[in-house]
Amino acid sequence: MRISIIDAVRGVALFGILLVNVLDFSLPTMYVDATVFAKDGVDRFLLVFVDIFVQASFYPLFSLLFGWGAWIMLEKGGERFQVIFLRRLLALLLFGMIHAFFIWHGDILIGYAIVGLFLFPFFQASAKTLRNWALSLWSSWAFGSTVLMWLMWKMSGDVDFSEPELAKQAIANYQQGTWEQIFMQRAYDWLYVNSLTQAFIFILTIFPFFLFGAFIAKEKWFHDVNRHRATIRKWCIGSFIIGMAFKWLPYVEKNIVTEYAQDMIGGPALALFYLTAFSFVTEKVIRFFAPVGKMAFTNYLMQSVVCTTIFYSYGFGLYGKVTPKQALAIALVVYVMQICLSHWWLKKHTIGPLERVWRWMTYGKKKTT
């Protein structure tokens, strides 16, 4: 049985992911801050909005949903689950490699496929164990690394991580480059943010949310919302308070420590708020967003295909030519189109096209439910 609230959360999360990613699709924000491209107060306001309410909140939200989905598979899969889940991760890894090296460097699927392997020792764990491991891993890493960042700041002061020359190189290649130049730039960008150190950080950052998502699934929060209403409300209020407190920190005092804490603590806390808050929305809202989330895999990859076509030289070549507000406006248009197409597709089919391929690769036979 599919749970519409979870599909709806996935649908909204796709929009959040796109709002963050579109700035990278269109501008060299990996190498210089997006504010460099702001032309007026509207640009600056929108960047602040994305920074507070979106940045670093939606990849943890997707991680929670990934862990939730893994546990639902466990309940359905029985003794064969571990083999099925491994095949699912290997298929995800293949999709991720194609996505990362032939479409867009900012792929998240490779990381999810690798970190998903760490779930295997927890398949027989109790809900309490899942929750305790999730909270212990997240709090020790998030707060511990923030303290280390504070010590570095005290010794060295603020560090400028911008790379303007690399930004110029990215603009030249993505805006006007050949297919080969774009491929090489994409590979360079991927390697730039995927060192062994970054991989270690990624695992520690993502894995606790896989576990907490599994905990929520095992506790069946969204199978029977009314029964768990008090618990959900408590987590919702607590995560909102923590999330907003840390999200606003850089606007009280801006330095590398407050910016780091904003993402490492505020972002994930706000992700949990978004997840739990959706249990209080109306059925009409859920029905509106659920089809987009039901096709989340297809829609995520299509966002990259559409946006790189818009911004890279093999399409319209708008990379580096747009302002933040223009990029975000394009993201809104793309997402509205995905809402319409998802509703249309699911009137004729039970699942999305790439979801069907992924399930075939997972189960080795036709499976559409």
N, C-alpha and C positions, 0 to 999 in steps of 0.2 A: 504494500500500500504506500503510494507516494504521499508525502506530507506537504501540502500546498504552501504553508508558511516558510518552509525551508527553500522551496523553489522560488518564492517571492524574495526572500533575503538574497539568494544567489542573483536574482535579476537586478536588484538594487546595487549589490556589490559590483556587478559588471559595470554599472555606470560610474561608480567611484573609481574602479580600476582604470576606466577609460579617461576620466578627468585627470588623473595623475599621468597616465601613459602618453596622452596626447601632447603634453609639453615636451616629452622626450621624442615622440614621433616627429615633431615639427621643429624643435630647437635643440642645440647642443647642451641641454641642461645637466648632462653628466659631467661636463667640464667647466661650465660657468653657471652662476645662479640665474634663474629665470627672470629676476628683476632687471637684469641687464637689458632685456628686450622690452621692458615695460615702457610705454609711450605716454601714459597719462594716469590719472587717478583711478579710472575704471580698471585698467590693467593691474595696478597695485592692489586695489580692493579684492579683485578676483583671486589674485595670488595668495593673499592673506586668508581668504575664505577656504581655498583648497588646502593651504598649509594647516589650518586649524581643524577643519572638519573632515578632510579626506586623506591627506598625506599620512602614510604609515598606519592607516586604520583598515584598509580594505584587503591588503594581502594577509594580515592576521585573521580577518573575517573569513576569507576564502580558506585559510588553514583550518579554522574551526569547522567549517562546512566539510572539508576534506576528511577530517577525523570522524566527523559525524557519519559521513557516507561510508567510510571504511567499516565502522561498527555495524551499520545496517546490513552491509554485505556479509559480515560475519554471522549475523543472525539467520540470514537466508542460506548461506553457503554450506553450513554444517562442516563435516570432516574435510570436504574438498576445498574449503574456503582459502586456505593458505596458498594452495597451488593457483587457484583462480585469481587471488589478489596479486600474487607475484606476476602472473601474466598481464594483469591489468597495469601494474607499475611498469613492466617492460614495454608495453604498448605506449604508455604515457611518455616514457623516455624517448622512444622513437619519434613520436609526434613533436616532442620538445626539441630534439636535435634538428629536425626539419625546420621548425619554427625559428629557432635561434640562429641558424646559419644561412637560411635561405629567405627568411621573411623579416624578422626583427630581433635584434640582439637582446632585448629586455625580457626574454622568455622566462616564465616561472615554472614551466612544466618539468624541465630537467631536475630542478631542485626538489620539486614535490615527489617525483619518482624516486629519487635517491633517499630523501628523508623518510619517505613512506616505508622503506625497509626497516627502519628503527621501530616500527609498530609491532613487528612480529613477536618480540618477547612479551608484549602486553596483551596478547589476544585472550588470555585466560584471566586477566586481572579483574579485580572487583572495581565497582564504581568508585569506592573510597580511594583505592590505590591509584587509579587513573587521575582522580582529582588532586591527590596529594603530590604525585609526581609532577603533574602539570604545573601546579602553583609553586612547588619548590624549585623546579628547573627555571621557570620564568622569573621568579622573584630574585633568585640568587644570581642569575645571569644579568638581568636588566639592571638591578640595583648595584651589583658588583661591578659591572662594566662602566656604569655611570660614575662610581667612585674612582675607578681607574682613570676615566676621562677627566675628572676633577683634579686628580693628582698631576696629570700631564699638563693641564691648563695652569695650575699653580706654578709649575716649573718652567713652562715654555710660553705661557700666554696663548692668545688666540692664534690659530694656524689657518693660513689661507690655502685652501685646497684647490682653488681654481686653476685651470690650465687653458688660458686663452688661445695659445697656439694650437692646441689639440682641438679646440672649438672651431677655429678657422679651417682646420683640416677636415673636420666632419662636415662643415657647411659646404666646402668645395666638392667633396666626394658625393654627398647625398643630394645636393642641389643640382650638380651638373656632371657628375661622374658617370663612367660607363658601368655596365653590369659587373665587370671584374673589379673595378674600383669600389663599387658599393659593397660587393661581397667581402673584399679585404677590409674595408672600414667596419663592416658589421662584425667580422671575426675579431678585429682589434678591440672594438668596443666590448664585446663579450668577454674577452680575455682580461680586459682592463678591470672588470668588476667581479671576476670569477677566479681569483687566485685561491690557493689552498687555505690561506688565512681567512679569506672571505667565505669559503665553503664551510669552514669550521664555525664561523659566526652565524652563517645562514642556518645551519643545523640547530644551534642553540637558540636561535630566534624563533624558528618555525615549529620545531618539534613539540614544545609545550602546548601549542594551540591544537595540534593534531590530537594530543592526549585529552585536552579539555573538551574538544568536540566529541571524542569518543565517550567521555564521561557523560556529557549531555544526552547522547544517544542512548547510553545504557540506563540512565535515569529516566529516559522517555519524557523529557520536559515538554517536547512538542507533539508527542503522541496524544497527550491529554493535558492541554494547557490549563484548563480550569482546576484540575487537581494540583498542579504545581504553581499556580498563580502567585502565591505568597513568596515562594522561593525565587521565582523568576523576577518578581518585583524587587526583591532585596538585592539581587545581583545587578539588576538594571540601574537602580538608584546609586549603588556603591560604585559601579563602573563609570557612570556618568560623572560623578563628583571627582573621582581620581583622574579620569580622562581629561576633563576640562581644566582641572588645576594644572596638570603638566603641559597640556597643549598651549596654554596661555603664557607659560613661563618665559619664552624668548621675547614676549612683548612687554614683560616687566623688566627683565634684564637680559640682553642678547649677548650670548657668548657660546663657545662650542659645547659647554657643559649643558646649558639650558636647552640648546637645540638638540643635543643628543638625547637628553631625558624626555624631551617632547616626543621624539619618535619611538624610543625604546620602551617608555612607560605609558605616556599619554595615548599614543596611537593604538596599541593593543587594548588598553582599557576602553577606549571609545569603540573599538570593534565589538567587544562584548556587549556594550550598551546598545549598539545597532541591532545585534542579534536578538537580544532579549526584548528590546522595545517593539520589535515587530509582532510580538505576541499580543500587543494591545491595539493594533491597527484593525480597520474594518475588513470584512470579507471582500468588499468591493476592491479595496486596495490590493489585497492579496491576489485576487483573480486577475488584476491588471498586470502585475509584475511577474506572476508565476510562469507564464509561457516563456519569457525571456530567460528565466533561471533554469527552466526545464531543458533549454537548449544552450546552457552556459558554455559548454565546451566548444560548440560550433560558433557561438557568438564571440567568445574570447579570441579565437583564432581569426575570425572574419574581421574583427576590429583591426588587427594587425595588417591583414591583407588590404583592407580599404584605406587605412590611414597611410601606410607606406606608399600606396599608389597615388594618394593625394600629394604627399610631401616629397617623395623621392624623384629622381630625374627620369626614371622610366615611366612615370605618370605625369603629374602636373608640375613637379619640381618646385614646390612651395617651401621646401625646407629652408629655414633661416630667414624667410621673407615675411612671416606673419608675426603679429603681436600675441601676447597671451590670451587676450579676449577673443581674438579671431580663432585661435587654436581651440579654445574651449567652446566657442560657438559651433565649430565644425564637429567637436565631440558630441554636443547636444543633438545636432542633426543626425549624426551616425546612429546614436542610441535610439532616437525616435524611430528611425527606419528599422532598427532591429526589433523594437517592440511590435511594429506593424507586421514585419515579416514573420516573427515568431508566432504571433496569433494566427496568421494566415497558414503557415506551414503545419501547425499542430491541429488545425481543423481537418487536414487531409492525411496526416501521418501521426503515429504514436510518439515518435522521438525524432530528434534532429538528425541530419544526415551524417555528421561526424560522430555523433553519439552512437549511431548504428554501426559505423565502422569500428569504433572503439569496443563496443560490446562483442562484435564478431571476433575481434582480435583477443578479447578476454576469454570468451566462452568457447570459441572454436565452432560455433554453430549459430544459426539464426535465433536471436533472442531480442524481443522488442518491448518487453514489459519490465 
